[in-house]
Amino acid sequence: MTATTTTALKGKAKDDCTQPMLPSHSWNFHALVEQRRSHLVPPRSEPIIIGRAFPSSRQFLLQPPAVSNSTPGSYEPPTVLSVSPDENWLFAYFPSRQLSGVGCFWRAHRTDGWNIVESIGFAPGRGVVCATWLSHAREWVTDTSWNTSRLPPLGPPTLSSLPTLALITQNLQVQLCCVRYIPQESKVTTVSCSLEKPEARDLGGTTSNLDSPAGFEGRSCTHAAIGLAYNETAILVATRSRAKAIPLESPYGLDEVSDLSAHFHDVHLDETADWESWAHESNIELCEVRLAFDGFRTVLATSPLPPLRFGAHPLSSLMFCPGDPHHLTVAESNPGPLTAKLYLCLSFIDCGKCDESAFGMENRLYPRADSTIPKSELVVFGLYKRVNPHANFSEWSSIKLTSKIFTETLAFILPRHRPSGANTIVAGSLGARGPTLSSKRNSLAKVPSGHITVLQLPSLDAHPEWSAEPLIMGWSESSYGYPPLSVVPSPNSVLLCAVSQSSITASRLTVHSMPKKFQNNVPATEPRPLSDLVSALVLAIRSNRTVSDVAHQLSLSSVSVQQVESILYEVLEVLELHDDGLRDVWFHEFLGTLLEVYRLKGERAQKNFEKEDFRIRWKTLQDLCSVIACHSAFQDCMDSDSIGLDNIWPLVVLSSWFVEFLDELMRECVLLGDSREGLREEVAEKQTVPSIHPILLNLLSPDALAKLCATVRDVKQFYDQLKRLDPNGENGNISKNALLDTVDSSGINLEALESLLTRTSENVKGFNASDVRRSLAACTPVRTVIHPLWEIAQSISKSNAIVKSRLFIKPPEFVSEIRKVREISLTIDEGQDIVSKGVLRRRPTLVCVRCGGKTQQHEIGPRGDGPVPGSFSFEWQAWGRRFSTRCICGGRWVGLD
């Protein structure tokens, strides 16, 4: 199949298309078929891992293994990196130049904080080739009818409390690693079995990766893939190996070397095989791996399957892709056509001969340079499972389904494009020509050099509903352009991160856009298809997954505010359409998504008034999340109908913040209720929407109003309890008087306000749901809800729930000295804790990557003045643990320098 040609560049580059083109040399692509690709690729680099808290530019360094510090210069950068599906665990394998390799396990306690749990050694020749985590949560998907559902389990069942990792090593072994927390035992328990013969072993045996081999190991695994299928307990492993030369000083004789002729099937008959390919096996070996757990022990068992026959062309990619889960339930027992449980995709590269005139192109700039690129072949095998009619067990079979030749080089293939559904892969292809030469001879140009395409399985045709996005490569006169060696999709498959490197330049990191869904016109009688960004946000919120990659796309200047509001409106519409009783969970996640999108949008805005508009929007959402957190604190710390004495001071701090928030909300109600902004004729005559503060959304959204009313009730109950309380000691009197003074001077009658908000919540349920939904998605009231919102504000303004004079004029403002003291204290403090609402001191602080809120909840005591041993109540500690890893808005924490 011929990939789509590169489109002309926009702007100035379009006028320079007649200038000479930089060539793309065939040897630039040699790294694609090397046996080991490093994820950190600067020459002579150290074994370190650097992370980045996307979308910020903050970088952090992971703690290196202890053995690398004791023997500096002996270890290379990691060749295998694997993050668990829940993003809480990381495994990395560091090969050694002279010693045994090291595999390390890290566990995250925050985004930029990873602690080493255990390190295990791998003897020379037994290094890790690939790794896959087995603990996969059931994935959410959407269909054309806007329904959301969960896919069947992927892979074998494992204990959720034990993170489990499967490794394939160079000596053709599968190794199972389970993390355990049992005293006086290793934190990582391992077991390994051979992929070349049937074998079964118990987890926790004495086998070690550092054991010397019993004999000469004549084969070394160069490529491996681990396949997990839906509703399938077995694991499939595909490997390709090459022969190992016998060292001159080897003590083994030729009779001790196993016969490898079966693994080199007809290699001598392949005329296209070059000399370097003679060591490569012509087979792709398959093996079935099973896990068994009887309640006391875990058993790992292997059973080799018939191999797949191939030529000896260099293999660039080996990958499994799970089959369609909706057609697998009857596949084994159905006598009709089988449905593949797994697809095995293999990408080969044929460098051919260096011909300057290949493809009809001639390199005039560098006459002796090869301006062609290697061809690629993509082969797809289907792996099926059916019950044997002569025995009571299921067996695997493989069928070659498709083989296609690409005139462009396939730089990478990725399994299952999540937004487009099952039976799809993502392929990145590179064209034959590079960019136009720039007038600056040494400048680096980032231009489209290929395409990222969604391919259907098993036909390998381009998906008609998804576009092909340009693949950007960095080019310069010295490096020409090198293909990406390592690619990783973002959590929601919206962006693609790629690393490329030449032998003379440092590594280059580029971020690409993944293919986008075409928006085709559909009949009015059919449901409108969801856009790719809407679907990605819905699934991320359902899965409690980060939305930073989607928020990054929505914050771009090319996406208008109206488009952002429309996308967020559709997300809320889909979530409300299929409410499954977990509304409080996904509603909170949706608020955090709104906050992140509008905050990023404000950071990239160019005009000051736009920045201020977005700031007010996301601050309103942050306050709404704080109200929800305050209500949960009272619920957790309340003992039947009373509050425990140990929880008085921290709840006083939360109550004081909430009363100040009510003050601001009531002032906006008075300003709107006493004006003519909400009259129907006034709204109709205005060409623009009247300026209504977004804080009034707390009275418009039924969910927000319910939380507001519940928190008013909590603070009122707490206030009444403190009035009756006769605390012993100075601290008790201070905390009691602090809240009583705050409430009494606020100008708000909590009892009357609670009754008024309860009646208002009943009226809000009768509002147009679409208008309320659109207002929440835009985080500002739309024109059609201004009049009913004005009626709510007017009823509050005319009620006895507030005292207007106290709302707008505070007693401390009459005393100038008190105001000066307050201004001085604000300069000394470091701000307000986003969780506890206490004062931040100059202590270790965490900051939220989503809302920017800061906390010292992990450092301070209940009074906010530092650690106070013994003063924490169990209820307050339990509430605080809710936000140990995530902020009140759902964002993750990072350390503040």
KEZA-45161 format. One line per 5 residues: number of its first residue (from 1); for each residue x, y, z of C-alpha. Coordinates in steps of 0.02 Angstrom, whole numbers, plus 50000, padded with zeros to 5 digits. Layout:
N
NUM) X,Y,Z ~ ...
end
This chain:
897
1) 50000,50000,50000 ~ 50064,50172,49957 ~ 50048,50298,50096 ~ 49976,50470,50066 ~ 50099,50595,49997
6) 50155,50742,50101 ~ 50057,50901,50074 ~ 50140,51065,50033 ~ 50198,51170,50179 ~ 50108,51329,50225
11) 50186,51501,50225 ~ 50359,51538,50163 ~ 50409,51357,50136 ~ 50280,51344,49997 ~ 50376,51469,49893
16) 50541,51379,49918 ~ 50486,51211,49850 ~ 50606,51229,49703 ~ 50757,51233,49817 ~ 50863,51077,49842
21) 50795,50947,49962 ~ 50894,50870,50103 ~ 50913,50684,50072 ~ 50852,50548,50186 ~ 50992,50419,50189
26) 50955,50234,50203 ~ 51076,50214,50349 ~ 50972,50341,50448 ~ 50842,50203,50467 ~ 50962,50069,50526
31) 50916,50104,50708 ~ 50740,50042,50673 ~ 50803,49862,50656 ~ 50934,49865,50794 ~ 50905,49739,50931
36) 50906,49867,51072 ~ 50835,50041,51074 ~ 50870,50155,51220 ~ 50736,50272,51285 ~ 50870,50396,51338
41) 50989,50411,51194 ~ 51127,50541,51217 ~ 51296,50460,51184 ~ 51392,50409,51340 ~ 51243,50454,51449
46) 51216,50396,51628 ~ 51078,50275,51686 ~ 50952,50408,51738 ~ 50767,50435,51705 ~ 50699,50610,51688
51) 50511,50641,51697 ~ 50403,50790,51656 ~ 50237,50842,51732 ~ 50140,50872,51571 ~ 50082,50999,51515
56) 50198,51103,51624 ~ 50384,51118,51586 ~ 50432,51054,51759 ~ 50555,50910,51753 ~ 50605,50791,51891
61) 50736,50656,51913 ~ 50695,50481,51973 ~ 50803,50405,52108 ~ 50934,50296,52021 ~ 50968,50117,52079
66) 51097,50101,52216 ~ 51208,49986,52113 ~ 51231,50119,51979 ~ 51294,50242,52110 ~ 51418,50116,52180
71) 51489,50076,52008 ~ 51477,50236,51904 ~ 51499,50217,51717 ~ 51453,50033,51716 ~ 51271,50049,51665
76) 51187,50114,51510 ~ 51022,50209,51494 ~ 50865,50102,51510 ~ 50814,50000,51358 ~ 50644,49949,51431
81) 50522,50067,51517 ~ 50349,50010,51570 ~ 50218,50108,51668 ~ 50073,50018,51751 ~ 49897,50056,51687
86) 49854,50154,51845 ~ 50017,50256,51824 ~ 50072,50213,52001 ~ 50213,50092,51958 ~ 50363,50102,51842
91) 50486,49969,51787 ~ 50650,50005,51698 ~ 50790,49891,51642 ~ 50969,49958,51640 ~ 51093,49852,51539
96) 51272,49847,51599 ~ 51431,49867,51501 ~ 51529,49742,51607 ~ 51416,49685,51751 ~ 51243,49611,51771
101) 51095,49715,51714 ~ 50975,49791,51840 ~ 50785,49800,51838 ~ 50708,49928,51954 ~ 50532,49953,52021
106) 50471,50126,52072 ~ 50308,50175,52156 ~ 50234,50350,52141 ~ 50173,50445,52293 ~ 50147,50600,52187
111) 50177,50652,52007 ~ 50359,50700,52033 ~ 50394,50585,52180 ~ 50443,50404,52143 ~ 50522,50289,52272
116) 50623,50134,52229 ~ 50536,49979,52296 ~ 50658,49844,52238 ~ 50799,49809,52115 ~ 50831,49638,52038
121) 50983,49582,51940 ~ 50995,49501,51769 ~ 51151,49403,51720 ~ 51241,49446,51557 ~ 51144,49373,51411
126) 50984,49368,51514 ~ 50929,49549,51500 ~ 50749,49607,51479 ~ 50682,49622,51302 ~ 50504,49679,51339
131) 50387,49704,51488 ~ 50198,49713,51511 ~ 50092,49745,51666 ~ 49949,49623,51689 ~ 49837,49721,51807
136) 49723,49806,51680 ~ 49562,49891,51735 ~ 49411,49866,51625 ~ 49410,50002,51495 ~ 49265,50120,51455
141) 49206,50143,51275 ~ 49070,50241,51184 ~ 48963,50190,51037 ~ 48870,50283,50899 ~ 48714,50299,51010
146) 48812,50395,51143 ~ 48806,50246,51261 ~ 48953,50213,51375 ~ 49000,50037,51429 ~ 49149,49939,51493
151) 49247,49812,51394 ~ 49277,49636,51461 ~ 49434,49604,51564 ~ 49597,49609,51467 ~ 49717,49469,51508
156) 49718,49344,51651 ~ 49644,49391,51821 ~ 49771,49445,51952 ~ 49762,49502,52131 ~ 49728,49689,52124
161) 49829,49717,52282 ~ 49984,49638,52202 ~ 50051,49733,52050 ~ 50105,49599,51926 ~ 50231,49619,51786
166) 50275,49497,51647 ~ 50451,49503,51572 ~ 50532,49418,51422 ~ 50720,49395,51437 ~ 50858,49365,51311
171) 50877,49183,51362 ~ 50698,49148,51303 ~ 50619,49146,51476 ~ 50457,49223,51536 ~ 50472,49296,51710
176) 50330,49346,51824 ~ 50364,49482,51953 ~ 50240,49513,52095 ~ 50261,49654,52220 ~ 50224,49598,52398
181) 50222,49684,52567 ~ 50261,49540,52684 ~ 50388,49568,52824 ~ 50554,49477,52811 ~ 50526,49434,52628
186) 50582,49511,52466 ~ 50470,49652,52407 ~ 50472,49579,52231 ~ 50440,49393,52211 ~ 50486,49316,52044
191) 50465,49153,51949 ~ 50524,49111,51773 ~ 50489,48973,51647 ~ 50563,48926,51480 ~ 50476,48976,51319
196) 50559,48834,51223 ~ 50484,48687,51318 ~ 50333,48651,51429 ~ 50369,48700,51607 ~ 50276,48746,51767
201) 50342,48829,51925 ~ 50276,48906,52086 ~ 50295,49090,52123 ~ 50431,49123,52249 ~ 50549,48984,52197
206) 50736,48992,52215 ~ 50773,49024,52030 ~ 50873,49182,52004 ~ 50918,49284,51851 ~ 51097,49286,51913
211) 51116,49097,51909 ~ 51246,49035,51787 ~ 51172,48940,51639 ~ 51187,48751,51644 ~ 51259,48749,51468
216) 51295,48859,51321 ~ 51142,48960,51269 ~ 51154,48963,51080 ~ 51007,49078,51050 ~ 50972,49255,51106
221) 50801,49338,51095 ~ 50807,49503,50999 ~ 50622,49544,50981 ~ 50475,49496,51091 ~ 50293,49540,51115
226) 50166,49494,51249 ~ 49985,49474,51194 ~ 49834,49498,51307 ~ 49659,49459,51241 ~ 49486,49502,51305
231) 49398,49368,51407 ~ 49554,49260,51394 ~ 49656,49193,51539 ~ 49803,49137,51432 ~ 49947,49250,51378
236) 50031,49231,51210 ~ 50215,49271,51185 ~ 50298,49296,51015 ~ 50488,49300,51001 ~ 50622,49310,50870
241) 50799,49256,50906 ~ 50970,49250,50829 ~ 51116,49131,50849 ~ 51256,49170,50970 ~ 51437,49142,50924
246) 51534,49022,51034 ~ 51672,49119,51126 ~ 51849,49064,51089 ~ 51879,49034,51274 ~ 51716,48939,51294
251) 51733,48774,51391 ~ 51587,48697,51294 ~ 51613,48581,51147 ~ 51512,48576,50988 ~ 51417,48424,51051
256) 51349,48529,51194 ~ 51271,48658,51077 ~ 51090,48623,51033 ~ 51041,48594,50852 ~ 50977,48759,50781
261) 50940,48701,50604 ~ 50753,48698,50635 ~ 50757,48882,50680 ~ 50842,48933,50516 ~ 50715,48867,50394
266) 50772,48887,50213 ~ 50878,49041,50250 ~ 51007,48984,50121 ~ 50871,48981,49988 ~ 50822,49164,50014
271) 50916,49260,49881 ~ 50871,49428,49956 ~ 50947,49389,50125 ~ 51110,49480,50152 ~ 51260,49419,50251
276) 51207,49505,50412 ~ 51039,49415,50408 ~ 51115,49241,50417 ~ 51120,49247,50605 ~ 50935,49290,50617
281) 50810,49150,50636 ~ 50677,49134,50503 ~ 50546,49084,50631 ~ 50433,49184,50746 ~ 50414,49073,50898
286) 50247,49069,50990 ~ 50213,49011,51167 ~ 50059,49004,51277 ~ 50083,49063,51457 ~ 49957,49029,51595
291) 49936,49088,51774 ~ 49848,48982,51905 ~ 49805,49032,52083 ~ 49725,48911,52206 ~ 49715,49029,52354
296) 49885,48982,52424 ~ 50008,48984,52281 ~ 50029,49057,52107 ~ 50089,48941,51969 ~ 50167,48997,51804
301) 50158,48873,51660 ~ 50216,48880,51478 ~ 50169,48779,51325 ~ 50258,48812,51157 ~ 50150,48828,51001
306) 50194,48795,50818 ~ 50308,48933,50751 ~ 50274,49053,50607 ~ 50388,49036,50455 ~ 50469,49193,50383
311) 50616,49253,50282 ~ 50767,49331,50361 ~ 50730,49514,50323 ~ 50765,49633,50468 ~ 50618,49643,50587
316) 50579,49818,50648 ~ 50418,49792,50748 ~ 50331,49645,50831 ~ 50164,49681,50913 ~ 50003,49599,50972
321) 49834,49684,50955 ~ 49679,49615,51044 ~ 49529,49566,50938 ~ 49357,49642,50943 ~ 49287,49600,51117
326) 49106,49609,51057 ~ 49128,49456,50944 ~ 49232,49346,51058 ~ 49100,49275,51174 ~ 49043,49140,51052
331) 49203,49121,50952 ~ 49259,48956,51028 ~ 49094,48862,51020 ~ 49025,48939,50861 ~ 49045,48819,50712
336) 49042,48966,50591 ~ 49185,49083,50544 ~ 49306,49115,50685 ~ 49345,49285,50759 ~ 49526,49319,50799
341) 49565,49332,50983 ~ 49729,49417,50943 ~ 49815,49493,50792 ~ 50003,49478,50775 ~ 50078,49620,50672
346) 50255,49610,50604 ~ 50345,49751,50515 ~ 50496,49709,50407 ~ 50618,49827,50323 ~ 50700,49790,50156
351) 50846,49906,50131 ~ 50881,49835,49958 ~ 51027,49908,49862 ~ 51084,50087,49872 ~ 51023,50159,49708
356) 51030,50346,49681 ~ 50896,50342,49548 ~ 50772,50234,49642 ~ 50594,50297,49638 ~ 50645,50410,49494
361) 50739,50530,49607 ~ 50915,50593,49588 ~ 51016,50672,49726 ~ 51097,50824,49650 ~ 51148,50898,49815
366) 51253,50750,49872 ~ 51290,50645,49717 ~ 51365,50500,49816 ~ 51231,50495,49950 ~ 51086,50376,49948
371) 50925,50477,49941 ~ 50810,50327,49946 ~ 50727,50251,50097 ~ 50697,50068,50135 ~ 50533,49986,50090
376) 50427,49908,50226 ~ 50315,49757,50233 ~ 50177,49738,50361 ~ 50112,49562,50394 ~ 49959,49519,50499
381) 49924,49349,50575 ~ 49761,49302,50658 ~ 49768,49195,50815 ~ 49611,49093,50846 ~ 49551,48980,50983
386) 49423,48842,50966 ~ 49373,48686,51062 ~ 49455,48530,50993 ~ 49315,48414,50933 ~ 49415,48260,50987
391) 49464,48322,51159 ~ 49389,48427,51296 ~ 49508,48575,51284 ~ 49538,48729,51175 ~ 49686,48749,51060
396) 49766,48894,50967 ~ 49787,48909,50780 ~ 49866,49045,50673 ~ 49824,49104,50498 ~ 49914,49230,50390
401) 49782,49360,50347 ~ 49866,49506,50258 ~ 50034,49559,50190 ~ 50060,49731,50113 ~ 50211,49822,50044
406) 50237,50006,50088 ~ 50343,50114,49974 ~ 50378,50219,50128 ~ 50467,50163,50285 ~ 50359,50113,50432
411) 50443,50197,50579 ~ 50324,50123,50709 ~ 50159,50034,50737 ~ 50053,50047,50893 ~ 49916,49928,50951
416) 49731,49972,50953 ~ 49690,50153,50922 ~ 49577,50180,51073 ~ 49461,50316,51002 ~ 49424,50220,50840
421) 49382,50057,50929 ~ 49441,49879,50909 ~ 49534,49801,50762 ~ 49638,49956,50725 ~ 49821,50003,50737
426) 49917,50165,50718 ~ 50061,50168,50593 ~ 50192,50303,50568 ~ 50271,50309,50394 ~ 50416,50415,50332
431) 50431,50483,50155 ~ 50579,50482,50038 ~ 50617,50667,50040 ~ 50664,50785,50177 ~ 50626,50970,50198
436) 50678,51115,50090 ~ 50850,51183,50128 ~ 50842,51337,50237 ~ 50945,51492,50208 ~ 51018,51465,50381
441) 51137,51322,50350 ~ 51143,51257,50528 ~ 50965,51292,50582 ~ 50849,51152,50634 ~ 50688,51137,50539
446) 50537,51040,50601 ~ 50431,50996,50450 ~ 50313,50856,50399 ~ 50415,50707,50341 ~ 50282,50572,50346
451) 50110,50528,50410 ~ 50023,50451,50559 ~ 49879,50344,50498 ~ 49745,50233,50575 ~ 49742,50062,50489
456) 49605,49933,50498 ~ 49637,49753,50544 ~ 49657,49635,50459 ~ 49643,49725,50291 ~ 49775,49859,50332
461) 49672,49987,50237 ~ 49669,50166,50299 ~ 49520,50197,50412 ~ 49395,50303,50314 ~ 49333,50396,50469
466) 49503,50456,50530 ~ 49622,50581,50451 ~ 49809,50558,50423 ~ 49912,50679,50528 ~ 50087,50739,50480
471) 50236,50658,50564 ~ 50358,50795,50611 ~ 50546,50762,50610 ~ 50690,50873,50658 ~ 50811,50909,50515
476) 50977,50998,50502 ~ 51118,50998,50376 ~ 51224,50890,50490 ~ 51095,50759,50541 ~ 50977,50757,50390
481) 50837,50678,50488 ~ 50821,50522,50593 ~ 50665,50418,50623 ~ 50582,50408,50794 ~ 50657,50264,50894
486) 50529,50265,51033 ~ 50348,50326,51027 ~ 50218,50331,51165 ~ 50036,50388,51147 ~ 49960,50503,51275
491) 49837,50429,51402 ~ 49687,50473,51292 ~ 49772,50440,51124 ~ 49762,50624,51075 ~ 49949,50660,51066
496) 50102,50557,51022 ~ 50273,50583,51100 ~ 50423,50527,50997 ~ 50611,50521,51030 ~ 50737,50517,50888
501) 50927,50523,50889 ~ 51075,50515,50776 ~ 51248,50455,50818 ~ 51320,50631,50821 ~ 51179,50735,50895
506) 51080,50733,51055 ~ 50908,50656,51064 ~ 50759,50756,51003 ~ 50588,50749,51085 ~ 50437,50794,50979
511) 50250,50793,51016 ~ 50131,50752,50872 ~ 49944,50758,50851 ~ 49858,50591,50831 ~ 49735,50564,50687
516) 49570,50657,50703 ~ 49396,50597,50663 ~ 49309,50667,50510 ~ 49147,50758,50549 ~ 49029,50691,50417
521) 48849,50747,50394 ~ 48720,50621,50456 ~ 48531,50615,50434 ~ 48429,50707,50564 ~ 48346,50544,50616
526) 48512,50467,50668 ~ 48612,50516,50823 ~ 48751,50639,50791 ~ 48921,50553,50806 ~ 49032,50611,50946
531) 49190,50703,50901 ~ 49355,50624,50951 ~ 49388,50754,51086 ~ 49213,50735,51161 ~ 49232,50546,51165
536) 49406,50560,51241 ~ 49345,50673,51381 ~ 49194,50565,51420 ~ 49300,50408,51433 ~ 49435,50495,51535
541) 49307,50559,51661 ~ 49224,50388,51672 ~ 49394,50304,51697 ~ 49458,50435,51820 ~ 49603,50463,51701
546) 49700,50623,51672 ~ 49633,50742,51539 ~ 49791,50846,51522 ~ 49822,50795,51341 ~ 49645,50841,51287
551) 49651,51003,51388 ~ 49814,51044,51300 ~ 49729,51028,51131 ~ 49579,51132,51183 ~ 49691,51271,51252
556) 49775,51301,51083 ~ 49741,51470,51003 ~ 49672,51383,50849 ~ 49524,51322,50954 ~ 49400,51462,50990
561) 49310,51487,51155 ~ 49145,51445,51071 ~ 49216,51278,51011 ~ 49280,51238,51185 ~ 49111,51277,51263
566) 49021,51171,51132 ~ 49136,51021,51162 ~ 49117,51032,51351 ~ 48928,51048,51332 ~ 48922,50885,51231
571) 49029,50799,51363 ~ 48907,50848,51501 ~ 48760,50798,51391 ~ 48830,50622,51365 ~ 48871,50601,51550
576) 48695,50653,51603 ~ 48612,50547,51469 ~ 48672,50385,51547 ~ 48676,50419,51734 ~ 48719,50258,51825
581) 48699,50317,52004 ~ 48877,50382,52017 ~ 48834,50562,51976 ~ 48931,50635,52122 ~ 49089,50547,52062
586) 49087,50598,51881 ~ 49016,50772,51918 ~ 49167,50811,52026 ~ 49284,50747,51890 ~ 49192,50853,51761
591) 49217,51009,51868 ~ 49403,50972,51874 ~ 49406,50953,51685 ~ 49322,51121,51662 ~ 49445,51200,51781
596) 49597,51130,51692 ~ 49535,51181,51519 ~ 49493,51360,51564 ~ 49651,51384,51666 ~ 49760,51328,51521
601) 49656,51434,51403 ~ 49688,51586,51512 ~ 49874,51554,51521 ~ 49885,51556,51331 ~ 49769,51706,51305
606) 49854,51859,51231 ~ 49740,51999,51293 ~ 49726,52050,51475 ~ 49537,52054,51479 ~ 49533,51876,51411
611) 49655,51819,51544 ~ 49547,51898,51679 ~ 49388,51820,51609 ~ 49463,51646,51611 ~ 49536,51675,51784
616) 49365,51716,51856 ~ 49293,51560,51773 ~ 49418,51435,51841 ~ 49423,51519,52013 ~ 49234,51495,52023
621) 49257,51310,51985 ~ 49396,51298,52114 ~ 49281,51374,52246 ~ 49145,51250,52198 ~ 49267,51107,52225
626) 49310,51182,52394 ~ 49127,51186,52445 ~ 49113,51001,52401 ~ 49270,50964,52503 ~ 49202,51063,52652
631) 49041,50962,52652 ~ 49138,50799,52647 ~ 49244,50857,52795 ~ 49089,50887,52902 ~ 49018,50719,52849
636) 49177,50627,52898 ~ 49206,50719,53062 ~ 49026,50716,53123 ~ 48987,50591,53262 ~ 48798,50558,53248
641) 48728,50735,53266 ~ 48878,50817,53349 ~ 49057,50862,53308 ~ 49200,50784,53406 ~ 49301,50903,53514
646) 49462,50853,53427 ~ 49393,50917,53262 ~ 49339,51089,53319 ~ 49488,51193,53265 ~ 49510,51125,53087
651) 49323,51138,53058 ~ 49325,51316,53121 ~ 49453,51358,52987 ~ 49346,51275,52852 ~ 49188,51360,52916
656) 49271,51531,52916 ~ 49322,51510,52735 ~ 49147,51453,52688 ~ 49066,51603,52773 ~ 49182,51719,52676
661) 49131,51629,52516 ~ 48947,51653,52561 ~ 48981,51838,52588 ~ 49047,51855,52411 ~ 48903,51754,52339
666) 48770,51855,52431 ~ 48850,52020,52377 ~ 48836,51967,52194 ~ 48654,51918,52225 ~ 48617,52090,52296
671) 48703,52178,52150 ~ 48604,52076,52023 ~ 48438,52075,52117 ~ 48436,52263,52143 ~ 48478,52301,51960
676) 48377,52290,51800 ~ 48498,52169,51717 ~ 48381,52022,51736 ~ 48220,52098,51670 ~ 48158,52011,51514
681) 48145,52171,51412 ~ 48318,52227,51468 ~ 48397,52061,51417 ~ 48308,52060,51249 ~ 48363,52236,51205
686) 48546,52209,51242 ~ 48655,52155,51096 ~ 48781,52072,51211 ~ 48754,51959,51360 ~ 48748,52058,51523
691) 48900,52037,51635 ~ 48846,51911,51767 ~ 48977,51847,51888 ~ 49010,51659,51864 ~ 48996,51632,52052
696) 48807,51635,52030 ~ 48820,51463,51949 ~ 48813,51398,52127 ~ 48629,51448,52126 ~ 48593,51388,51950
701) 48664,51211,51940 ~ 48558,51085,52039 ~ 48713,50987,52090 ~ 48808,51141,52147 ~ 48657,51211,52239
706) 48630,51045,52329 ~ 48810,51046,52393 ~ 48795,51230,52442 ~ 48634,51199,52538 ~ 48708,51046,52626
711) 48864,51143,52679 ~ 48759,51288,52746 ~ 48665,51160,52850 ~ 48830,51085,52913 ~ 48902,51254,52964
716) 48737,51303,53047 ~ 48737,51143,53149 ~ 48920,51168,53196 ~ 48884,51349,53245 ~ 48740,51298,53358
721) 48845,51164,53440 ~ 48987,51285,53477 ~ 48866,51410,53555 ~ 48810,51277,53679 ~ 48987,51214,53711
726) 49086,51264,53864 ~ 49263,51217,53811 ~ 49402,51191,53936 ~ 49564,51280,53902 ~ 49621,51429,53804
731) 49625,51344,53634 ~ 49444,51290,53647 ~ 49385,51466,53689 ~ 49487,51542,53547 ~ 49417,51421,53418
736) 49239,51447,53481 ~ 49250,51637,53480 ~ 49334,51637,53309 ~ 49186,51555,53223 ~ 49053,51648,53322
741) 49132,51815,53279 ~ 49150,51767,53096 ~ 48968,51715,53077 ~ 48895,51857,53181 ~ 48991,51991,53083
746) 48955,51917,52913 ~ 48779,51985,52893 ~ 48709,51812,52851 ~ 48571,51722,52944 ~ 48620,51541,52915
751) 48452,51470,52969 ~ 48351,51585,52856 ~ 48474,51560,52712 ~ 48461,51371,52726 ~ 48273,51378,52715
756) 48281,51496,52567 ~ 48407,51390,52472 ~ 48302,51234,52503 ~ 48153,51316,52418 ~ 48265,51381,52279
761) 48332,51207,52243 ~ 48155,51149,52205 ~ 48128,51293,52084 ~ 48294,51262,51995 ~ 48239,51086,51948
766) 48109,51166,51833 ~ 48236,51266,51732 ~ 48277,51217,51554 ~ 48405,51077,51572 ~ 48494,51122,51411
771) 48519,51304,51464 ~ 48584,51253,51635 ~ 48700,51126,51554 ~ 48766,51255,51431 ~ 48795,51381,51571
776) 48894,51255,51673 ~ 48998,51204,51522 ~ 49039,51386,51486 ~ 49062,51421,51672 ~ 48958,51579,51653
781) 48769,51604,51642 ~ 48704,51611,51464 ~ 48576,51738,51405 ~ 48424,51624,51422 ~ 48450,51594,51609
786) 48483,51773,51661 ~ 48301,51813,51700 ~ 48268,51660,51811 ~ 48436,51690,51894 ~ 48387,51871,51924
791) 48227,51812,52009 ~ 48329,51702,52126 ~ 48447,51845,52166 ~ 48302,51963,52197 ~ 48219,51843,52318
796) 48382,51830,52416 ~ 48409,52018,52413 ~ 48235,52052,52485 ~ 48240,51912,52615 ~ 48288,51920,52798
801) 48431,51797,52767 ~ 48555,51938,52740 ~ 48597,52109,52812 ~ 48657,52216,52666 ~ 48753,52341,52771
806) 48860,52204,52848 ~ 48886,52119,52681 ~ 48969,52271,52602 ~ 49046,52356,52754 ~ 49147,52254,52879
811) 49185,52320,53055 ~ 49375,52299,53037 ~ 49373,52419,52890 ~ 49331,52562,53008 ~ 49492,52533,53105
816) 49644,52581,53002 ~ 49770,52498,53116 ~ 49684,52329,53101 ~ 49688,52344,52914 ~ 49875,52381,52919
821) 49908,52230,53029 ~ 49808,52122,52909 ~ 49906,52185,52758 ~ 50070,52149,52848 ~ 50014,51972,52892
826) 49969,51938,52711 ~ 50146,51980,52659 ~ 50219,51863,52789 ~ 50108,51713,52748 ~ 50138,51605,52596
831) 49953,51597,52550 ~ 49807,51484,52594 ~ 49805,51296,52598 ~ 49688,51235,52461 ~ 49634,51084,52565
836) 49625,51138,52747 ~ 49604,51327,52710 ~ 49737,51360,52841 ~ 49884,51477,52823 ~ 50036,51416,52726
841) 50203,51435,52811 ~ 50379,51420,52745 ~ 50380,51232,52748 ~ 50384,51095,52614 ~ 50235,51129,52500
846) 50144,51034,52365 ~ 50062,51120,52217 ~ 49921,51052,52107 ~ 49963,51037,51922 ~ 49780,51069,51877
851) 49723,51218,51980 ~ 49887,51282,52053 ~ 49825,51264,52232 ~ 49954,51235,52368 ~ 49946,51126,52521
856) 50046,51079,52673 ~ 49917,50954,52734 ~ 50054,50822,52740 ~ 50156,50933,52856 ~ 50040,51037,52966
861) 49934,50997,53118 ~ 49748,51027,53136 ~ 49777,51207,53194 ~ 49884,51246,53043 ~ 50037,51293,53145
866) 50148,51141,53120 ~ 50151,50960,53172 ~ 50060,50932,53335 ~ 50084,50752,53395 ~ 49927,50676,53466
871) 49812,50819,53415 ~ 49748,50736,53256 ~ 49581,50650,53267 ~ 49554,50489,53171 ~ 49411,50568,53074
876) 49515,50717,53019 ~ 49660,50606,52968 ~ 49544,50497,52865 ~ 49474,50650,52777 ~ 49648,50717,52744
881) 49703,50553,52664 ~ 49575,50584,52527 ~ 49690,50719,52461 ~ 49858,50636,52491 ~ 49883,50601,52306
886) 49757,50718,52224 ~ 49695,50895,52253 ~ 49514,50941,52291 ~ 49494,50974,52104 ~ 49561,50801,52057
891) 49732,50862,51999 ~ 49894,50778,52051 ~ 50024,50852,52168 ~ 50202,50901,52128 ~ 50334,50968,52247
896) 50360,51156,52252 ~ 50539,51215,52241
end
